[in-house]
Amino acid sequence: MHRIVDVFPADAQDIPDEQWISYGLDRSWIPLSKDGRIRTRDLEIRPVLERSAVLFYLDNQQLRTLEMVERLDSHRNAIHRAVEKGGPAAYAVRTNGLDRTWP
């Protein structure tokens, strides 16, 4: 796992989403966001579309770090299957599993 804060200052708050998404995809990283609205914004989702990539987002922005880790870990196998399936695609990581929400 690569943390955006290790690459971009201030947790990439001043970096457009499409820039950090492109940065990660160019390194074969799978983007994970807490902002599901990315999938509805053409400019921000474009790197996923252009690279036929897969993006995951947590459906609850209020989760504590431990809750995020537990949720991702509990759905690890489903996440791996979604990545193997390929994209372009965006998935919500919900309490009860993954939900493909785009396109």
N, C-alpha and C positions, 0 to 999 in steps of 0.2 A: 504494500500500500504506500502510496506517495501522497503526502499532505501538501496542499496548495500553499500553505504558509511557509513551507520549506523552499518554495520556488519564487513566490511573489510576496512582496512586503504587504503588511497589514491584511493578511489573509485574503489578498486579491480584491479587497473592497473597492479599489480604484481601477481595477482591470475589467474591461468588458468580458462578459461571460464567454462570448465566442472566442476570445483570445486564450483564456486558460483551457477551454475545451479543446481548441486546436492544438495547443501546446502538448496536452496530455495525449491526444489521439496520435499526434506525430511521433510519439514515443511508445506507441502501442499500449497505452494505459487505458483503462476503462473509466470514464468519468462517473463520479458519484456526486450528487448535489442534494441539498436540502430544499431547493427551490424547484418545484414541479412545473412552474410557469415557463421554464425554459422551453419546454416542448411546444408551447403555443406562440413563441416569438420566432419569426422566420430567420432573423439574423443570428440569433443565438443557437438555433437547432441546425442551421446550415452545415457546420462542420460535421455533424453526425450524419446528415443526409449525404454530403459529398463523399464521405469515406465509408459509407455503408456500415457505420459503427453502431454500437449499443451504448445507451446512457441509462443510468439508474438514478432514481431520486427517492428520498425518504418522504413518505406522505404526511409526516408530522414534523414541523420545524421546531417544535417545543421539546423534543426528546433530549434527555441528558446523554452525555457521551456514552456511559455504560449501556443505556437503553439502545442507542444507535448500534453499538458493537454487537450486542446480543441479537438485535433484529437481523443485522447483516449475517452474522454467524449462523443463525437458525435457518436462514434461507440460502446458505452458501451453495448447496447442490443445484438449486433452481437457478441461481445466478450464473453458475458455470454452464448450465444447459442453455440458458438464454444467450450467453456469449457465443457458445458453439453454434447456435442456430444462426447467428449473424443479424445484421441489420440492413437498412437503418431501422432502429427501434428505440423507444424509450419505455422504461418500466418503472412503475411505482413499487417500492418495497413497502408492503403493508404488514400489519400484524399477522395476518393469516396467509401471506404468500406474495407472489409477484403478480402484477396486473399490467399487461401491455397496454399502454395508453396512447402510443403514437407509432407510426402513422395510422 
